[in-house]
């Protein structure tokens, strides 16, 4: 009978850190694209009045769009290159994190998004 360890290894934690940095990189890329769009196609000046809301919406859209793209690309990489055993280990560890009362009060959605990205084959587990 095979016993599987649910403890995260150092390489698991390094991969999680790499995925988190990758997702943040894409969020920054989205903001950079929004700034590029504003300075290239807009007036290039700091907005005031009602144009300020348009500028804020553009930046937020860029940030959220970049983050969504980063999560999607992370999901595709995990689906292709991460084994089911590793995904099971990650899912078990992230489920334990979700049971923490502090996480439940502060922001379970962040953990749920990360689970969606790094454990794409939950149904196969």
PyMOL commands that place a pseudoatom at each C-alpha (Angstrom):
pseudoatom trace, name=CA, resn=UNK, resi=1, chain=A, elem=C, hetatm=0, pos=[0.000, 0.000, 0.000]
pseudoatom trace, name=CA, resn=UNK, resi=2, chain=A, elem=C, hetatm=0, pos=[1.408, 3.322, -1.055]
pseudoatom trace, name=CA, resn=UNK, resi=3, chain=A, elem=C, hetatm=0, pos=[1.382, 6.175, 1.425]
pseudoatom trace, name=CA, resn=UNK, resi=4, chain=A, elem=C, hetatm=0, pos=[1.361, 9.650, -0.013]
pseudoatom trace, name=CA, resn=UNK, resi=5, chain=A, elem=C, hetatm=0, pos=[2.749, 12.556, 1.920]
pseudoatom trace, name=CA, resn=UNK, resi=6, chain=A, elem=C, hetatm=0, pos=[0.515, 15.608, 2.021]
pseudoatom trace, name=CA, resn=UNK, resi=7, chain=A, elem=C, hetatm=0, pos=[3.395, 17.768, 3.235]
pseudoatom trace, name=CA, resn=UNK, resi=8, chain=A, elem=C, hetatm=0, pos=[4.560, 20.399, 0.797]
pseudoatom trace, name=CA, resn=UNK, resi=9, chain=A, elem=C, hetatm=0, pos=[8.116, 20.063, -0.383]
pseudoatom trace, name=CA, resn=UNK, resi=10, chain=A, elem=C, hetatm=0, pos=[10.533, 22.917, -0.917]
pseudoatom trace, name=CA, resn=UNK, resi=11, chain=A, elem=C, hetatm=0, pos=[10.096, 22.641, -4.672]
pseudoatom trace, name=CA, resn=UNK, resi=12, chain=A, elem=C, hetatm=0, pos=[6.309, 22.938, -4.220]
pseudoatom trace, name=CA, resn=UNK, resi=13, chain=A, elem=C, hetatm=0, pos=[6.749, 26.159, -2.281]
pseudoatom trace, name=CA, resn=UNK, resi=14, chain=A, elem=C, hetatm=0, pos=[9.219, 27.502, -4.822]
pseudoatom trace, name=CA, resn=UNK, resi=15, chain=A, elem=C, hetatm=0, pos=[6.774, 26.744, -7.636]
pseudoatom trace, name=CA, resn=UNK, resi=16, chain=A, elem=C, hetatm=0, pos=[3.996, 28.530, -5.745]
pseudoatom trace, name=CA, resn=UNK, resi=17, chain=A, elem=C, hetatm=0, pos=[6.253, 31.541, -5.284]
pseudoatom trace, name=CA, resn=UNK, resi=18, chain=A, elem=C, hetatm=0, pos=[7.150, 31.451, -8.983]
pseudoatom trace, name=CA, resn=UNK, resi=19, chain=A, elem=C, hetatm=0, pos=[3.465, 31.253, -9.965]
pseudoatom trace, name=CA, resn=UNK, resi=20, chain=A, elem=C, hetatm=0, pos=[2.616, 34.153, -7.629]
pseudoatom trace, name=CA, resn=UNK, resi=21, chain=A, elem=C, hetatm=0, pos=[5.398, 36.279, -9.130]
pseudoatom trace, name=CA, resn=UNK, resi=22, chain=A, elem=C, hetatm=0, pos=[4.243, 35.280, -12.621]
pseudoatom trace, name=CA, resn=UNK, resi=23, chain=A, elem=C, hetatm=0, pos=[0.673, 36.382, -11.839]
pseudoatom trace, name=CA, resn=UNK, resi=24, chain=A, elem=C, hetatm=0, pos=[1.903, 39.680, -10.355]
pseudoatom trace, name=CA, resn=UNK, resi=25, chain=A, elem=C, hetatm=0, pos=[4.067, 40.207, -13.444]
pseudoatom trace, name=CA, resn=UNK, resi=26, chain=A, elem=C, hetatm=0, pos=[0.990, 39.951, -15.652]
pseudoatom trace, name=CA, resn=UNK, resi=27, chain=A, elem=C, hetatm=0, pos=[-0.924, 42.357, -13.383]
pseudoatom trace, name=CA, resn=UNK, resi=28, chain=A, elem=C, hetatm=0, pos=[1.946, 44.848, -13.784]
pseudoatom trace, name=CA, resn=UNK, resi=29, chain=A, elem=C, hetatm=0, pos=[1.946, 44.226, -17.544]
pseudoatom trace, name=CA, resn=UNK, resi=30, chain=A, elem=C, hetatm=0, pos=[-1.770, 45.047, -17.642]
pseudoatom trace, name=CA, resn=UNK, resi=31, chain=A, elem=C, hetatm=0, pos=[-1.203, 48.314, -15.810]
pseudoatom trace, name=CA, resn=UNK, resi=32, chain=A, elem=C, hetatm=0, pos=[1.714, 49.128, -18.111]
pseudoatom trace, name=CA, resn=UNK, resi=33, chain=A, elem=C, hetatm=0, pos=[-0.480, 48.475, -21.136]
pseudoatom trace, name=CA, resn=UNK, resi=34, chain=A, elem=C, hetatm=0, pos=[-3.127, 50.813, -19.712]
pseudoatom trace, name=CA, resn=UNK, resi=35, chain=A, elem=C, hetatm=0, pos=[-0.528, 53.551, -19.195]
pseudoatom trace, name=CA, resn=UNK, resi=36, chain=A, elem=C, hetatm=0, pos=[0.754, 53.004, -22.740]
pseudoatom trace, name=CA, resn=UNK, resi=37, chain=A, elem=C, hetatm=0, pos=[-2.777, 53.277, -24.119]
pseudoatom trace, name=CA, resn=UNK, resi=38, chain=A, elem=C, hetatm=0, pos=[-3.409, 56.478, -22.203]
pseudoatom trace, name=CA, resn=UNK, resi=39, chain=A, elem=C, hetatm=0, pos=[-0.228, 58.187, -23.329]
pseudoatom trace, name=CA, resn=UNK, resi=40, chain=A, elem=C, hetatm=0, pos=[-0.397, 56.944, -26.905]
pseudoatom trace, name=CA, resn=UNK, resi=41, chain=A, elem=C, hetatm=0, pos=[-4.080, 57.368, -27.724]
pseudoatom trace, name=CA, resn=UNK, resi=42, chain=A, elem=C, hetatm=0, pos=[-5.150, 59.771, -25.005]
pseudoatom trace, name=CA, resn=UNK, resi=43, chain=A, elem=C, hetatm=0, pos=[-3.939, 63.241, -24.328]
pseudoatom trace, name=CA, resn=UNK, resi=44, chain=A, elem=C, hetatm=0, pos=[-0.992, 61.972, -22.296]
pseudoatom trace, name=CA, resn=UNK, resi=45, chain=A, elem=C, hetatm=0, pos=[-1.762, 64.407, -19.506]
pseudoatom trace, name=CA, resn=UNK, resi=46, chain=A, elem=C, hetatm=0, pos=[-3.022, 63.717, -16.025]
pseudoatom trace, name=CA, resn=UNK, resi=47, chain=A, elem=C, hetatm=0, pos=[-6.784, 63.654, -16.092]
pseudoatom trace, name=CA, resn=UNK, resi=48, chain=A, elem=C, hetatm=0, pos=[-8.965, 65.888, -13.937]
pseudoatom trace, name=CA, resn=UNK, resi=49, chain=A, elem=C, hetatm=0, pos=[-12.691, 66.050, -13.340]
pseudoatom trace, name=CA, resn=UNK, resi=50, chain=A, elem=C, hetatm=0, pos=[-14.822, 63.506, -15.146]
pseudoatom trace, name=CA, resn=UNK, resi=51, chain=A, elem=C, hetatm=0, pos=[-11.858, 62.214, -17.157]
pseudoatom trace, name=CA, resn=UNK, resi=52, chain=A, elem=C, hetatm=0, pos=[-10.301, 61.022, -13.909]
pseudoatom trace, name=CA, resn=UNK, resi=53, chain=A, elem=C, hetatm=0, pos=[-12.915, 58.257, -13.667]
pseudoatom trace, name=CA, resn=UNK, resi=54, chain=A, elem=C, hetatm=0, pos=[-12.119, 57.108, -17.195]
pseudoatom trace, name=CA, resn=UNK, resi=55, chain=A, elem=C, hetatm=0, pos=[-8.420, 57.001, -16.355]
pseudoatom trace, name=CA, resn=UNK, resi=56, chain=A, elem=C, hetatm=0, pos=[-9.046, 55.034, -13.134]
pseudoatom trace, name=CA, resn=UNK, resi=57, chain=A, elem=C, hetatm=0, pos=[-11.303, 52.590, -14.984]
pseudoatom trace, name=CA, resn=UNK, resi=58, chain=A, elem=C, hetatm=0, pos=[-8.616, 52.080, -17.620]
pseudoatom trace, name=CA, resn=UNK, resi=59, chain=A, elem=C, hetatm=0, pos=[-5.964, 51.342, -14.977]
pseudoatom trace, name=CA, resn=UNK, resi=60, chain=A, elem=C, hetatm=0, pos=[-8.239, 48.983, -13.027]
pseudoatom trace, name=CA, resn=UNK, resi=61, chain=A, elem=C, hetatm=0, pos=[-9.272, 47.198, -16.198]
pseudoatom trace, name=CA, resn=UNK, resi=62, chain=A, elem=C, hetatm=0, pos=[-5.614, 46.784, -17.118]
pseudoatom trace, name=CA, resn=UNK, resi=63, chain=A, elem=C, hetatm=0, pos=[-4.726, 45.446, -13.665]
pseudoatom trace, name=CA, resn=UNK, resi=64, chain=A, elem=C, hetatm=0, pos=[-7.632, 43.003, -13.468]
pseudoatom trace, name=CA, resn=UNK, resi=65, chain=A, elem=C, hetatm=0, pos=[-7.213, 41.943, -17.087]
pseudoatom trace, name=CA, resn=UNK, resi=66, chain=A, elem=C, hetatm=0, pos=[-3.514, 41.290, -16.565]
pseudoatom trace, name=CA, resn=UNK, resi=67, chain=A, elem=C, hetatm=0, pos=[-4.209, 39.330, -13.374]
pseudoatom trace, name=CA, resn=UNK, resi=68, chain=A, elem=C, hetatm=0, pos=[-6.860, 37.248, -15.138]
pseudoatom trace, name=CA, resn=UNK, resi=69, chain=A, elem=C, hetatm=0, pos=[-4.451, 36.516, -17.976]
pseudoatom trace, name=CA, resn=UNK, resi=70, chain=A, elem=C, hetatm=0, pos=[-1.752, 35.524, -15.472]
pseudoatom trace, name=CA, resn=UNK, resi=71, chain=A, elem=C, hetatm=0, pos=[-4.154, 33.158, -13.681]
pseudoatom trace, name=CA, resn=UNK, resi=72, chain=A, elem=C, hetatm=0, pos=[-5.253, 31.622, -16.971]
pseudoatom trace, name=CA, resn=UNK, resi=73, chain=A, elem=C, hetatm=0, pos=[-1.671, 31.075, -18.164]
pseudoatom trace, name=CA, resn=UNK, resi=74, chain=A, elem=C, hetatm=0, pos=[-0.760, 29.567, -14.779]
pseudoatom trace, name=CA, resn=UNK, resi=75, chain=A, elem=C, hetatm=0, pos=[-3.708, 27.193, -15.101]
pseudoatom trace, name=CA, resn=UNK, resi=76, chain=A, elem=C, hetatm=0, pos=[-2.592, 26.125, -18.579]
pseudoatom trace, name=CA, resn=UNK, resi=77, chain=A, elem=C, hetatm=0, pos=[0.987, 25.519, -17.402]
pseudoatom trace, name=CA, resn=UNK, resi=78, chain=A, elem=C, hetatm=0, pos=[-0.220, 23.492, -14.405]
pseudoatom trace, name=CA, resn=UNK, resi=79, chain=A, elem=C, hetatm=0, pos=[-2.579, 21.426, -16.525]
pseudoatom trace, name=CA, resn=UNK, resi=80, chain=A, elem=C, hetatm=0, pos=[0.206, 20.562, -18.936]
pseudoatom trace, name=CA, resn=UNK, resi=81, chain=A, elem=C, hetatm=0, pos=[3.294, 20.165, -16.750]
pseudoatom trace, name=CA, resn=UNK, resi=82, chain=A, elem=C, hetatm=0, pos=[2.231, 19.378, -13.154]
pseudoatom trace, name=CA, resn=UNK, resi=83, chain=A, elem=C, hetatm=0, pos=[1.437, 15.771, -12.249]
pseudoatom trace, name=CA, resn=UNK, resi=84, chain=A, elem=C, hetatm=0, pos=[-1.813, 14.724, -10.591]
pseudoatom trace, name=CA, resn=UNK, resi=85, chain=A, elem=C, hetatm=0, pos=[0.028, 13.641, -7.437]
pseudoatom trace, name=CA, resn=UNK, resi=86, chain=A, elem=C, hetatm=0, pos=[1.518, 17.099, -7.058]
pseudoatom trace, name=CA, resn=UNK, resi=87, chain=A, elem=C, hetatm=0, pos=[-1.831, 18.712, -7.743]
pseudoatom trace, name=CA, resn=UNK, resi=88, chain=A, elem=C, hetatm=0, pos=[-3.413, 16.525, -5.048]
pseudoatom trace, name=CA, resn=UNK, resi=89, chain=A, elem=C, hetatm=0, pos=[-0.719, 17.571, -2.569]
pseudoatom trace, name=CA, resn=UNK, resi=90, chain=A, elem=C, hetatm=0, pos=[-1.294, 21.221, -3.427]
pseudoatom trace, name=CA, resn=UNK, resi=91, chain=A, elem=C, hetatm=0, pos=[-5.072, 20.886, -3.195]
pseudoatom trace, name=CA, resn=UNK, resi=92, chain=A, elem=C, hetatm=0, pos=[-4.878, 19.245, 0.239]
pseudoatom trace, name=CA, resn=UNK, resi=93, chain=A, elem=C, hetatm=0, pos=[-2.544, 21.958, 1.520]
pseudoatom trace, name=CA, resn=UNK, resi=94, chain=A, elem=C, hetatm=0, pos=[-4.706, 24.763, 0.117]
pseudoatom trace, name=CA, resn=UNK, resi=95, chain=A, elem=C, hetatm=0, pos=[-7.860, 23.190, 1.592]
pseudoatom trace, name=CA, resn=UNK, resi=96, chain=A, elem=C, hetatm=0, pos=[-6.184, 23.311, 5.011]
pseudoatom trace, name=CA, resn=UNK, resi=97, chain=A, elem=C, hetatm=0, pos=[-5.397, 26.983, 4.456]
pseudoatom trace, name=CA, resn=UNK, resi=98, chain=A, elem=C, hetatm=0, pos=[-9.035, 27.664, 3.576]
pseudoatom trace, name=CA, resn=UNK, resi=99, chain=A, elem=C, hetatm=0, pos=[-10.129, 26.156, 6.894]
pseudoatom trace, name=CA, resn=UNK, resi=100, chain=A, elem=C, hetatm=0, pos=[-8.105, 28.760, 8.810]
pseudoatom trace, name=CA, resn=UNK, resi=101, chain=A, elem=C, hetatm=0, pos=[-10.499, 31.254, 10.477]
pseudoatom trace, name=CA, resn=UNK, resi=102, chain=A, elem=C, hetatm=0, pos=[-8.212, 34.199, 9.682]
pseudoatom trace, name=CA, resn=UNK, resi=103, chain=A, elem=C, hetatm=0, pos=[-8.281, 33.370, 5.983]
pseudoatom trace, name=CA, resn=UNK, resi=104, chain=A, elem=C, hetatm=0, pos=[-12.040, 32.905, 6.078]
pseudoatom trace, name=CA, resn=UNK, resi=105, chain=A, elem=C, hetatm=0, pos=[-12.458, 36.412, 7.537]
pseudoatom trace, name=CA, resn=UNK, resi=106, chain=A, elem=C, hetatm=0, pos=[-9.900, 38.195, 5.394]
pseudoatom trace, name=CA, resn=UNK, resi=107, chain=A, elem=C, hetatm=0, pos=[-10.087, 36.827, 1.906]
pseudoatom trace, name=CA, resn=UNK, resi=108, chain=A, elem=C, hetatm=0, pos=[-10.926, 33.287, 0.906]
pseudoatom trace, name=CA, resn=UNK, resi=109, chain=A, elem=C, hetatm=0, pos=[-11.487, 34.417, -2.682]
pseudoatom trace, name=CA, resn=UNK, resi=110, chain=A, elem=C, hetatm=0, pos=[-7.748, 34.932, -3.243]
pseudoatom trace, name=CA, resn=UNK, resi=111, chain=A, elem=C, hetatm=0, pos=[-7.032, 31.361, -2.141]
pseudoatom trace, name=CA, resn=UNK, resi=112, chain=A, elem=C, hetatm=0, pos=[-9.924, 30.054, -4.262]
pseudoatom trace, name=CA, resn=UNK, resi=113, chain=A, elem=C, hetatm=0, pos=[-8.552, 31.837, -7.346]
pseudoatom trace, name=CA, resn=UNK, resi=114, chain=A, elem=C, hetatm=0, pos=[-5.115, 30.370, -6.646]
pseudoatom trace, name=CA, resn=UNK, resi=115, chain=A, elem=C, hetatm=0, pos=[-6.667, 26.885, -6.261]
pseudoatom trace, name=CA, resn=UNK, resi=116, chain=A, elem=C, hetatm=0, pos=[-8.454, 27.378, -9.575]
pseudoatom trace, name=CA, resn=UNK, resi=117, chain=A, elem=C, hetatm=0, pos=[-5.156, 28.288, -11.225]
pseudoatom trace, name=CA, resn=UNK, resi=118, chain=A, elem=C, hetatm=0, pos=[-2.746, 25.710, -9.755]
pseudoatom trace, name=CA, resn=UNK, resi=119, chain=A, elem=C, hetatm=0, pos=[-5.101, 22.720, -9.440]
pseudoatom trace, name=CA, resn=UNK, resi=120, chain=A, elem=C, hetatm=0, pos=[-6.898, 22.590, -12.792]
pseudoatom trace, name=CA, resn=UNK, resi=121, chain=A, elem=C, hetatm=0, pos=[-7.676, 18.859, -12.617]
pseudoatom trace, name=CA, resn=UNK, resi=122, chain=A, elem=C, hetatm=0, pos=[-9.615, 18.844, -9.340]
pseudoatom trace, name=CA, resn=UNK, resi=123, chain=A, elem=C, hetatm=0, pos=[-12.252, 16.547, -10.800]
pseudoatom trace, name=CA, resn=UNK, resi=124, chain=A, elem=C, hetatm=0, pos=[-9.607, 13.890, -11.556]
pseudoatom trace, name=CA, resn=UNK, resi=125, chain=A, elem=C, hetatm=0, pos=[-8.377, 13.912, -7.956]
for i in range(1, 125): cmd.bond("trace and resi %d" % i, "trace and resi %d" % (i + 1))
show_as sticks, trace
zoom trace
